[in-house]
């Protein structure tokens, strides 16, 4: 039973990938916005919950950390791209929404090449920093607010400040991530040279 329970965080992480496909489908089919936002909120909640459970019960694993990063990026990038394509093609996406999506996704845009290179190197993934978690938390409100602003103009007054906050936090988080992965690489090189 204990062996089954320790896989709960991984199950939640994988469910986030499946929920992302549902969100993308709902965005493209222009489903009821309340349904789309609810599914997005559930997917974002799995991100918080899997980490909490893994840390609390010491169910952390290298696979779990890597899967969590992939599922996170899939949720954010998949939802953002679906939003850009679906609403861009229908002519509902103006420069204000375009700027906001860039701000919201700033961390992902800046760190993408570094994250791919580091992930492909096979090295262990650095633990999530507080600034990274804070960025993800704000993104969790900014992206739905932006989607809602397409349907209800008043949401623009919420989505704009949140997207600016994402730009600031995302830039700091990206800088921290790049520094952290560079430090880990240097440490691993030093470790190899001393073990010879």
C-alpha positions as CSV (number, residue, x, y, z in Angstrom):
1,X,0.0,0.0,0.0
2,X,2.9,2.4,0.9
3,X,4.4,1.7,-2.5
4,X,1.2,2.7,-4.3
5,X,0.7,5.9,-2.2
6,X,4.2,7.2,-3.0
7,X,3.1,7.4,-6.7
8,X,0.3,9.8,-6.0
9,X,2.4,12.9,-6.8
10,X,3.5,11.3,-10.2
11,X,-0.1,10.5,-10.9
12,X,-1.1,14.1,-10.3
13,X,1.8,15.3,-12.5
14,X,0.7,13.0,-15.4
15,X,-2.9,14.0,-15.0
16,X,-1.8,17.6,-15.5
17,X,-0.6,16.6,-19.0
18,X,-4.0,15.0,-19.8
19,X,-5.9,18.1,-18.4
20,X,-3.8,20.3,-20.7
21,X,-5.1,18.4,-23.7
22,X,-8.6,19.0,-22.4
23,X,-7.9,22.7,-21.9
24,X,-6.5,23.1,-25.5
25,X,-9.5,21.3,-26.9
26,X,-11.9,23.6,-24.9
27,X,-10.0,26.7,-26.1
28,X,-10.1,25.7,-29.8
29,X,-13.8,24.7,-29.7
30,X,-14.7,28.0,-27.9
31,X,-16.4,26.0,-25.1
32,X,-18.0,27.7,-22.1
33,X,-15.3,29.9,-20.6
34,X,-16.3,28.9,-17.1
35,X,-15.6,25.2,-17.9
36,X,-12.2,26.1,-19.5
37,X,-11.1,28.2,-16.5
38,X,-12.3,25.5,-14.0
39,X,-10.3,22.7,-15.8
40,X,-7.3,25.1,-15.9
41,X,-7.7,25.8,-12.1
42,X,-7.8,22.0,-11.4
43,X,-4.7,21.4,-13.6
44,X,-2.8,24.3,-11.8
45,X,-3.9,22.9,-8.4
46,X,-2.3,19.5,-9.3
47,X,1.0,21.4,-9.7
48,X,0.7,22.7,-6.1
49,X,-0.6,19.5,-4.7
50,X,2.0,17.1,-6.2
51,X,4.8,19.1,-4.7
52,X,3.2,19.4,-1.3
53,X,2.6,15.7,-1.0
54,X,6.1,14.7,-2.3
55,X,7.8,17.0,0.2
56,X,5.5,16.2,3.2
57,X,5.7,12.4,2.8
58,X,9.3,12.3,1.4
59,X,8.0,10.9,-1.9
60,X,10.4,13.0,-4.0
61,X,12.2,11.4,-6.8
62,X,14.3,12.5,-9.8
63,X,11.7,11.2,-12.2
64,X,9.0,13.2,-10.3
65,X,11.0,16.4,-10.5
66,X,11.6,16.0,-14.2
67,X,8.1,15.0,-15.0
68,X,6.8,18.0,-12.9
69,X,8.9,20.4,-15.0
70,X,7.7,18.9,-18.3
71,X,4.0,18.9,-17.1
72,X,4.3,22.5,-15.9
73,X,5.8,23.8,-19.2
74,X,3.2,21.7,-21.1
75,X,0.4,23.3,-19.2
76,X,1.6,26.9,-19.5
77,X,3.0,26.8,-23.0
78,X,0.2,24.6,-24.3
79,X,-2.5,26.8,-22.9
80,X,-0.7,30.0,-24.1
81,X,-0.2,28.7,-27.6
82,X,-3.8,27.4,-27.9
83,X,-4.9,30.9,-26.8
84,X,-2.7,32.7,-29.3
85,X,-3.7,30.4,-32.2
86,X,-7.5,30.1,-31.4
87,X,-8.1,33.8,-30.6
88,X,-5.5,35.1,-33.1
89,X,-7.2,33.3,-36.0
90,X,-10.6,34.6,-35.0
91,X,-9.2,38.2,-34.9
92,X,-9.9,38.6,-31.1
93,X,-6.2,39.0,-30.2
94,X,-4.9,42.5,-30.1
95,X,-1.5,43.9,-29.3
96,X,-2.5,44.4,-25.7
97,X,-3.3,40.7,-25.3
98,X,-0.1,39.8,-27.3
99,X,2.1,41.8,-24.9
100,X,0.4,40.3,-21.9
101,X,1.0,36.8,-23.1
102,X,4.7,37.6,-23.6
103,X,4.9,39.0,-20.1
104,X,3.1,36.1,-18.6
105,X,5.4,33.6,-20.4
106,X,8.6,35.6,-19.9
107,X,10.2,33.0,-17.6
108,X,9.5,30.2,-20.1
109,X,10.8,32.3,-23.0
110,X,14.0,33.3,-21.3
111,X,14.9,29.9,-19.8
112,X,13.7,27.7,-22.7
113,X,17.2,27.1,-24.3
114,X,18.9,26.7,-20.9
115,X,16.2,24.3,-19.6
116,X,16.4,22.1,-22.8
117,X,20.2,22.0,-22.7
118,X,20.3,21.2,-18.9
119,X,17.5,18.6,-19.2
120,X,19.3,16.9,-22.1
121,X,22.5,16.8,-20.2
122,X,21.0,14.1,-17.9
123,X,22.0,15.9,-14.7
124,X,19.7,16.1,-11.7
125,X,17.2,18.9,-11.8
126,X,17.8,21.7,-9.2
127,X,15.1,22.0,-6.5
128,X,12.4,24.6,-7.2
129,X,13.3,28.0,-5.7
130,X,10.7,30.2,-3.9
131,X,10.8,32.8,-6.6
132,X,10.0,30.1,-9.2
133,X,7.0,29.0,-7.1
134,X,5.8,32.6,-6.7
135,X,6.1,33.1,-10.5
136,X,4.0,30.0,-11.2
137,X,1.4,31.1,-8.6
138,X,1.0,34.5,-10.2
139,X,0.9,32.9,-13.7
140,X,-2.0,30.7,-12.4
141,X,-4.1,33.8,-12.0
142,X,-2.7,35.9,-14.9
143,X,-3.4,33.5,-17.7
144,X,-7.0,32.8,-16.8
145,X,-7.5,36.5,-16.3
146,X,-6.2,37.2,-19.7
147,X,-8.4,34.6,-21.3
148,X,-11.4,36.0,-19.4
149,X,-10.5,39.5,-20.6
150,X,-11.4,38.4,-24.2
151,X,-14.9,37.7,-23.1
152,X,-15.3,40.3,-20.4
153,X,-13.5,43.6,-20.9
154,X,-13.4,44.5,-17.2
155,X,-10.9,41.5,-16.6
156,X,-8.3,43.6,-18.5
157,X,-7.9,45.7,-15.3
158,X,-6.9,42.5,-13.5
159,X,-4.9,40.8,-16.3
160,X,-2.6,43.8,-17.1
161,X,-1.2,44.2,-13.6
162,X,-0.9,40.5,-13.2
163,X,1.0,40.1,-16.5
164,X,3.4,43.0,-15.4
165,X,3.9,41.1,-12.1
166,X,4.7,38.0,-14.2
167,X,7.3,39.9,-16.2
168,X,9.1,41.1,-13.1
169,X,8.9,37.8,-11.2
170,X,9.5,35.8,-14.3
171,X,12.7,37.7,-15.2
172,X,14.0,37.3,-11.6
173,X,13.1,33.6,-11.6
174,X,14.8,33.1,-15.0
175,X,18.0,34.8,-13.8
176,X,18.0,32.6,-10.7
177,X,17.3,29.5,-12.7
178,X,20.2,30.2,-15.2
179,X,22.5,31.0,-12.3
180,X,21.5,27.8,-10.5
181,X,22.0,25.5,-13.5
182,X,25.3,27.1,-14.2
183,X,26.4,26.7,-10.6
184,X,25.3,23.0,-10.7
185,X,27.3,22.4,-13.9
186,X,30.4,24.0,-12.4
187,X,30.0,21.9,-9.2
188,X,29.7,18.7,-11.3
189,X,32.8,19.6,-13.3
190,X,34.7,20.3,-10.1
191,X,33.5,17.0,-8.6
192,X,34.7,15.0,-11.7
193,X,38.1,16.6,-11.7
194,X,38.7,15.9,-8.0
195,X,37.6,12.3,-8.3
196,X,40.3,11.6,-10.9
